[in-house]
Amino acid sequence: MHTRNKVLSATAFLLIVGQTAMAQDDREQQAQKTEVWEPVPKVVSAPLNAPPSDAVVLFGGDSLSQWLSVKGGEAPWQLTDGVMTVAPGSGDIRSKAEFCDVQLHLEWRVPEPKPDMQGQQRNNSGVFLQQRYEIQILDSFDNRTYSNGQAGSLYKQAIPLVNAMREPGQWQSYDIIFEAPRFEGDKLTQPGFITVLHNGVLVQNHTEIQGDTVWLGEPSYTAHGCAPIQLQDHGNLVSFRNIWARPL
């Protein structure tokens, strides 16, 4: 009897092991049904404090060769020690390259303000996606202005979630994910959307763009295709460095 019990116990054990293995095989087969192996994402190297390997470098500090004046000809802004600075009164500049959906990184700096500088006059600039949709650049450190016109705003369309501004004289960063609007002929079929991180802090979260940036009136769309990135001359000595873009 004792020996028979041992045989039955061993048989039961093997049966349980077999059932467990079959169950595991079945689970693996079920898991494989939702595994997607193709396509394989391409490898992009992302070195510390440098653009990703697939980025278009728009300004690396050595020249303004990737930029033009919106008035025509070479970009007339100042270049000193690897930093590009607005030449007040010279006009906006635009990238030679055109972009649709894009990831954009840029770093910017406002100087110490003069005592009489307040609100929108306190070292103002802007970055325009497709030369139309502006993310405001402004000294918003302890500087009250209308909320949809401060740094990190989609100008006159969307207030930033928070004010992540550093003190004047310090470098700021914008990381922008832009989904361009879609058109069929002159008809808008899908609005644009924009996400912005200011100094690593989320300030615009997949915000719907209402149309072209305007100072007066309400925004509206005008059909267009891919277009350059534009930086604004608002008459102030705003500086830029480390500008790169990744077409998406």
C-alpha positions in Angstrom: 0.0 0.0 0.0 2.8 2.3 0.9 4.6 1.7 -2.4 1.4 2.2 -4.3 0.8 5.5 -2.7 4.2 6.6 -3.7 3.6 5.6 -7.3 0.2 7.5 -7.3 1.8 10.5 -5.8 4.6 10.5 -8.4 2.0 10.1 -11.2 -0.1 13.0 -9.8 3.0 15.1 -9.6 4.0 14.5 -13.2 0.4 15.2 -14.3 0.5 18.5 -12.5 3.9 19.4 -13.9 2.6 18.5 -17.4 -0.6 20.5 -17.0 1.4 23.5 -15.7 3.8 23.3 -18.7 0.8 23.1 -21.1 -0.8 26.1 -19.4 2.5 28.0 -19.6 2.8 27.1 -23.3 -0.8 28.3 -23.9 -0.1 31.6 -22.1 3.0 32.1 -24.2 1.1 31.4 -27.4 -1.6 33.9 -26.3 1.1 36.5 -25.5 2.7 36.0 -28.9 -0.6 37.0 -30.6 -0.1 40.6 -29.4 3.6 40.8 -30.0 4.5 43.1 -32.9 8.1 42.7 -34.3 7.9 44.8 -37.4 8.9 47.4 -38.3 12.0 47.7 -36.2 12.5 51.3 -34.9 15.7 52.9 -36.3 18.5 53.6 -33.9 19.0 57.3 -33.0 21.9 58.2 -30.8 21.2 60.8 -28.2 24.4 62.1 -26.7 24.4 64.2 -23.6 24.0 67.9 -24.2 24.1 67.4 -28.0 21.5 67.1 -30.8 20.1 63.6 -31.6 21.8 61.9 -34.5 18.8 62.4 -36.8 18.3 66.1 -36.0 18.6 69.0 -38.4 21.0 71.4 -36.7 19.7 74.9 -37.3 22.2 76.7 -35.1 25.2 75.1 -33.5 27.1 78.3 -32.7 29.4 78.6 -35.6 27.4 80.4 -38.2 24.0 81.7 -39.3 24.2 79.8 -42.6 20.9 77.9 -41.9 19.0 81.2 -41.6 17.8 84.0 -43.9 16.3 87.4 -43.3 12.5 87.4 -44.0 13.2 90.5 -46.0 15.6 88.5 -48.2 19.3 87.8 -48.1 21.5 86.6 -45.3 20.4 86.6 -41.6 21.6 90.0 -40.2 21.6 89.1 -36.5 24.7 89.2 -34.3 27.0 86.2 -33.8 29.3 86.3 -30.8 31.0 83.4 -28.9 28.6 80.8 -30.3 25.5 82.9 -29.4 23.0 84.4 -31.9 21.4 87.7 -30.8 18.7 89.8 -32.3 20.0 92.9 -34.1 17.1 95.2 -33.2 15.4 96.7 -36.2 16.9 94.3 -38.7 13.8 92.2 -38.9 12.8 88.5 -38.3 14.8 85.6 -39.5 13.6 82.2 -40.8 15.2 78.8 -41.3 16.2 77.8 -44.8 14.7 74.4 -44.1 10.9 73.9 -44.1 9.1 71.6 -41.7 5.7 70.0 -41.3 5.3 67.9 -38.1 8.5 68.6 -36.0 10.2 68.3 -32.7 12.1 71.6 -32.0 14.6 72.4 -29.4 16.0 75.9 -28.8 17.6 77.7 -25.9 17.1 81.4 -25.4 18.2 84.2 -23.0 16.8 87.6 -22.1 19.2 90.3 -20.7 18.6 92.2 -17.5 15.7 94.5 -18.1 16.0 98.3 -18.0 14.0 99.8 -15.1 11.3 101.2 -17.4 10.7 97.8 -19.1 7.3 96.3 -18.1 4.9 93.8 -19.6 5.3 93.1 -23.3 8.2 95.5 -23.6 10.4 93.5 -21.3 12.7 91.7 -23.7 10.3 90.2 -26.2 10.7 87.7 -29.0 9.0 84.6 -30.3 9.4 81.4 -32.2 6.9 80.8 -35.0 6.2 77.3 -36.2 5.6 77.4 -40.0 6.0 81.2 -39.8 2.4 81.4 -38.4 2.0 79.9 -34.9 3.9 81.7 -32.2 5.2 80.4 -28.9 5.9 83.6 -27.0 9.4 84.4 -25.8 9.4 87.1 -23.0 11.0 87.9 -19.7 8.2 86.6 -17.5 10.2 86.5 -14.3 8.3 88.7 -11.8 6.7 90.6 -14.8 3.0 90.7 -15.0 1.3 90.9 -18.4 -1.8 89.3 -20.0 -1.6 85.6 -19.3 -2.0 84.5 -22.9 1.0 86.7 -23.8 3.6 85.5 -21.3 6.5 83.2 -21.9 5.3 79.7 -22.8 2.0 80.9 -24.2 0.6 80.1 -27.6 0.4 83.8 -28.2 -3.1 85.2 -27.6 -4.6 81.7 -27.8 -3.5 79.5 -24.9 -2.2 80.4 -21.4 0.7 78.3 -20.2 -0.1 75.7 -17.5 2.6 77.3 -15.2 5.3 80.0 -15.3 8.6 78.1 -15.5 10.7 81.3 -16.1 14.2 81.5 -14.8 15.8 84.9 -13.8 17.0 87.2 -16.6 20.5 86.4 -17.8 20.0 82.7 -17.4 19.5 80.4 -20.3 15.9 79.1 -20.9 15.0 76.1 -23.0 11.9 75.2 -25.1 11.2 71.7 -26.3 8.3 71.8 -28.7 6.3 69.0 -30.4 4.3 70.4 -33.3 1.6 68.6 -35.2 0.9 70.7 -38.3 -2.7 71.3 -39.4 -4.0 69.4 -42.4 -5.8 70.9 -45.4 -7.6 69.6 -48.4 -7.3 72.5 -50.9 -8.4 75.6 -48.9 -10.4 73.5 -46.4 -9.1 72.7 -42.9 -9.5 69.0 -42.2 -7.5 68.8 -38.9 -6.3 71.7 -36.7 -2.7 71.9 -35.5 -1.6 70.8 -32.0 1.4 71.9 -29.9 3.1 70.6 -26.8 5.7 72.8 -25.1 8.1 72.1 -22.3 9.7 75.3 -20.8 12.9 74.4 -18.9 11.7 70.8 -18.8 8.3 71.8 -17.4 5.1 71.1 -19.3 3.4 74.4 -20.2 1.3 73.4 -23.3 -0.2 69.9 -23.4 -1.3 68.9 -26.9 -2.9 72.3 -27.2 -5.2 72.8 -30.2 -4.1 75.7 -32.4 -7.0 78.0 -33.3 -5.3 79.5 -36.4 -2.6 82.0 -37.4 -1.1 84.1 -34.6 -2.5 87.6 -34.7 -2.1 90.6 -32.5 -5.6 92.1 -33.3 -8.7 90.1 -33.9 -9.5 86.4 -33.7 -7.2 83.7 -35.2 -8.2 81.8 -38.3 -6.5 79.3 -40.6 -5.1 80.0 -44.1 -4.2 76.8 -46.0 -0.5 76.2 -46.4 2.1 73.5 -46.7 5.4 72.9 -44.9 7.1 76.1 -44.0 10.2 77.5 -42.2 10.7 78.2 -38.5 10.8 82.0 -37.8 12.4 83.9 -34.9 11.1 87.4 -34.1 12.9 90.7 -33.9 10.8 92.6 -31.4 13.5 95.3 -30.9 15.2 93.6 -27.9 18.5 91.9 -27.4 17.2 88.3 -27.0 19.8 85.6 -27.6 19.7 82.0 -28.9 21.8 78.9 -29.0 21.5 75.2 -29.6 18.6 75.1 -32.1 17.8 71.8 -33.7 14.8 70.1 -35.2 13.6 66.6 -35.9 11.0 66.1 -38.7 8.4 63.7 -37.5 
